[in-house]
Amino acid sequence: MTLHIDMSEETFGSILAKAFRNTAFVAGFAITLLILAMAVVSYAWTPYDVTKLVISDKTQAPSLAHWFGTDHFGRDILSMVMVGARNSIAVALVAVGIGMGVGVPLGAFAAARGGLVDEALMRLNDLVFAFPALLSAIMITAIFGPGAINAIIAIGIFNIPVFARVARAGALAIWPREFILAARAAGKSSTQISIEHVLPNIATLLLVQGTIQFALGILAEAGLSYLGLGAQPPMPSWGRMLFDAQTRMVVAPWMAIFPGMAIVVAVLGLNLLGDGIADILDPKSRRQR
């Protein structure tokens, strides 16, 4: 039996053409690619060693030698922003992976079973959702201590109910469709139908939500690092850099400006990318650009 997907009339070429005509997608893709490239390059090269302290160069203004200036320990801020990018991306990516890997099957299962099982899972989902990532991180670090791993766990737990709700809502809209009824008549189990028919039809929805949660994950990681609950020194983090800069805003404002701009640009790029993907892949959208 042929799988009926709402996007079936779209070819890859037409989707690609729409993508390059979509301003939000192009801008978001370019910004996201730039942030990712900066993070990847930092594994092999940075202008300066971020672990080396040069007190004689502390709080230097942006110059040809240090494009983003230096911090209170004489470390190059551009190098720290580059290394901080890979830390933020890694934490957010793994956390989103945890949320999607647990939340999507949970939401799809709840939609497939319905009744008391659906109600119980969603109430449990609401209970987990009541604890924001920050509160979860505080509880986890109170037991296991601060660190990037615990930040990933906290943000990942917060993402689970988000993806569960999205997957359930999308699946509930698919289950009454004719091709699902045909699959049932063919003798397929609820699990088979969910895997072969429901999940492919809500993949676009999950992809868009994934970009949104990725952006929120970067914000959450920065917030946790700002409070000292994320990556620990000497590993640079955008949030930690903002914490170090808060008492030096008058003498060295660049210490806050550049990591703050990095967070804003990364989140903006991911949000634009998500909006662009939603516009391109939404079968109801037929904008002529």
C-alpha positions in Angstrom: 0.0 0.0 0.0 1.3 3.4 -0.9 1.9 5.9 1.9 -0.1 9.0 1.5 1.9 12.1 2.6 0.5 15.6 2.3 3.7 16.7 0.5 3.5 13.9 -2.1 2.9 16.4 -5.0 6.0 18.3 -4.1 9.3 17.2 -5.8 12.7 17.7 -4.2 13.5 20.3 -6.9 10.4 22.3 -6.3 11.1 22.3 -2.5 14.6 23.4 -3.1 13.4 26.2 -5.4 11.0 27.4 -2.8 13.7 27.3 -0.2 16.0 29.6 -2.1 13.1 32.0 -2.7 12.2 32.0 1.0 14.0 35.0 2.7 13.6 33.6 6.2 15.0 30.2 5.3 18.0 31.6 3.4 18.9 34.1 6.2 18.4 31.5 8.9 20.3 28.8 7.0 23.2 31.2 6.4 23.4 32.3 10.1 23.1 28.8 11.4 25.7 27.6 9.0 28.1 30.4 10.1 27.6 29.5 13.8 28.2 25.8 13.1 31.3 26.5 11.0 32.7 28.7 13.8 32.1 25.8 16.2 33.7 23.2 13.9 36.7 25.4 13.1 37.3 25.9 16.9 38.2 22.2 17.2 41.2 22.7 15.0 42.1 26.4 15.3 41.4 29.5 17.3 43.3 32.8 17.1 44.6 32.3 20.7 44.7 29.5 23.3 41.6 30.0 25.5 43.2 28.4 28.5 46.2 30.7 28.5 46.1 33.6 30.9 48.0 36.8 29.8 47.4 39.2 32.6 49.4 41.9 30.9 46.8 42.0 28.1 43.7 42.1 30.3 40.7 44.1 29.2 42.2 45.3 26.0 39.7 47.0 23.6 39.0 45.4 20.2 42.0 45.8 17.9 43.8 44.2 15.0 45.5 41.8 17.4 42.3 41.0 19.3 39.3 41.6 17.1 36.8 41.2 20.0 39.2 42.5 22.7 40.3 40.6 25.8 38.8 39.7 29.1 39.9 40.3 32.7 42.4 37.5 32.4 43.8 38.6 29.1 42.1 35.8 27.1 41.1 36.5 23.5 37.3 37.0 23.4 36.9 35.9 19.8 38.6 32.6 20.6 36.4 32.2 23.6 33.2 32.9 21.6 34.3 30.3 19.0 34.9 27.6 21.6 31.7 28.7 23.5 29.8 28.1 20.3 30.7 24.4 20.2 29.8 24.0 23.9 26.3 25.6 23.4 25.6 23.7 20.2 26.7 20.4 21.7 24.5 20.8 24.9 21.5 22.0 22.9 21.8 19.3 20.3 22.1 16.4 22.7 19.3 17.9 24.9 17.0 18.2 21.9 17.9 14.6 20.9 16.9 13.4 24.3 13.7 15.3 24.2 12.8 14.1 20.7 14.0 10.5 21.3 11.8 10.1 24.4 9.0 12.6 23.8 8.0 11.6 20.2 7.5 7.9 20.9 5.6 8.8 24.1 3.3 11.2 22.3 2.8 8.9 19.3 2.0 6.0 21.7 -0.5 8.1 23.7 -2.3 9.1 20.5 -2.4 5.5 19.2 -3.8 4.0 22.4 -6.1 6.8 23.5 -8.5 6.5 26.4 -7.1 6.0 29.9 -3.5 5.4 28.7 -3.5 8.7 26.8 -4.9 10.6 29.8 -2.4 9.1 32.2 0.6 9.8 30.0 -0.5 13.4 29.3 -1.0 14.1 33.0 2.5 12.7 33.7 3.7 14.9 30.9 2.1 17.9 32.5 3.8 17.1 35.8 7.3 17.0 34.1 6.4 20.2 32.2 5.7 21.9 35.5 9.4 21.8 36.3 11.4 24.2 34.0 14.9 23.5 32.9 16.4 25.9 35.4 14.6 24.3 38.3 15.5 20.8 37.1 19.1 21.9 36.7 19.2 23.2 40.3 17.8 20.0 41.7 20.2 17.8 39.6 23.3 19.9 40.4 22.3 19.9 44.1 22.7 16.1 44.0 25.4 15.5 41.4 27.2 18.9 41.2 27.3 21.5 38.3 28.6 20.6 34.8 27.7 20.4 31.1 26.4 16.8 31.4 23.9 17.8 34.1 22.8 20.8 32.1 22.1 18.4 29.1 20.0 16.2 31.3 18.0 19.1 32.8 17.3 20.6 29.4 16.6 17.2 27.8 14.1 16.4 30.5 12.3 19.7 29.9 12.2 18.9 26.1 10.5 15.6 26.6 7.0 16.9 27.3 7.3 19.5 24.6 7.9 16.9 21.9 5.4 14.5 23.4 2.7 17.2 23.1 3.6 18.1 19.6 3.8 14.4 18.5 0.5 13.6 20.1 -1.3 16.6 18.6 0.0 15.8 15.1 -0.7 12.1 15.4 -4.3 12.7 16.6 -4.9 14.7 13.4 -3.5 11.9 11.3 -5.3 8.9 12.8 -8.8 9.7 11.4 -7.5 9.9 7.8 -8.6 7.4 5.2 -5.2 5.9 4.6 -4.9 5.1 8.3 -8.3 3.3 8.1 -7.0 1.4 5.1 -3.9 0.4 7.0 -6.1 -0.9 9.8 -8.2 -2.9 7.4 -5.0 -4.4 6.0 -4.3 -5.8 9.5 -1.5 -3.6 10.6 -1.0 -3.0 14.3 -1.1 0.4 15.9 2.7 0.3 16.3 3.2 -0.4 12.6 0.8 2.3 11.6 2.5 4.8 13.9 6.0 4.0 12.5 5.1 3.6 8.8 2.4 6.2 8.4 1.9 8.6 11.3 5.5 9.6 12.1 6.4 10.3 8.4 3.4 12.5 8.2 4.3 14.6 11.3 8.0 14.7 10.5 7.8 18.3 9.2 6.1 19.4 12.4 8.7 17.7 14.5 11.5 19.2 12.4 10.2 22.7 12.9 9.7 22.1 16.6 13.2 20.7 16.8 14.7 24.0 15.4 12.7 26.0 18.0 13.8 23.8 20.9 17.4 23.9 19.6 17.3 27.7 19.9 15.7 27.5 23.3 18.3 25.0 24.3 21.1 27.5 23.5 19.3 30.1 25.6 18.8 27.6 28.5 22.4 26.5 28.4 23.5 30.2 28.5 21.2 30.8 31.4 22.5 27.8 33.3 26.1 28.7 32.6 25.4 32.2 33.8 24.3 30.8 37.1 27.3 28.5 37.3 25.3 25.4 36.7 26.5 24.6 33.1 30.0 24.2 31.7 32.7 24.9 34.3 36.0 26.8 33.8 38.3 26.7 32.0 35.8 25.6 29.3 34.4 28.9 27.8 30.7 29.3 27.7 28.6 32.2 26.4 26.6 32.4 29.6 29.7 32.2 31.8 31.3 35.0 29.7 28.3 37.2 30.4 28.5 36.4 34.1 32.2 37.5 34.1 31.4 40.7 32.2 28.6 41.9 34.5 30.9 43.7 36.9 33.1 45.2 34.1 30.5 46.7 31.9 32.0 50.2 32.3 35.6 49.4 31.8 35.2 46.6 29.3 31.7 46.5 27.7 33.0 44.3 24.8 33.2 41.4 27.3 29.4 41.4 27.3 28.6 42.7 23.9 30.2 39.9 21.8 29.0 36.8 23.7 25.6 38.5 24.0 25.5 39.1 20.2 26.6 35.5 19.6 23.6 34.2 21.6 21.2 36.6 19.9 22.5 35.8 16.4 22.4 32.0 17.0 18.8 32.1 18.4 17.7 34.4 15.6 19.2 32.2 12.9 17.5 29.1 14.3 14.1 30.8 14.6 14.4 32.1 11.0 15.4 28.6 9.8 12.4 27.1 11.6 10.0 29.6 10.2 11.4 29.1 6.7 11.2 25.3 6.9 7.6 25.6 8.2 6.7 27.9 5.3 8.4 25.7 2.7 7.1 22.3 3.8 3.6 23.3 4.8 1.4 22.0 2.1 -1.2 24.7 2.8 1.4 27.4 2.1 1.6 28.4 -1.5 3.1 31.9 -1.3 4.6 33.3 -4.5 7.9 35.0 -3.6 
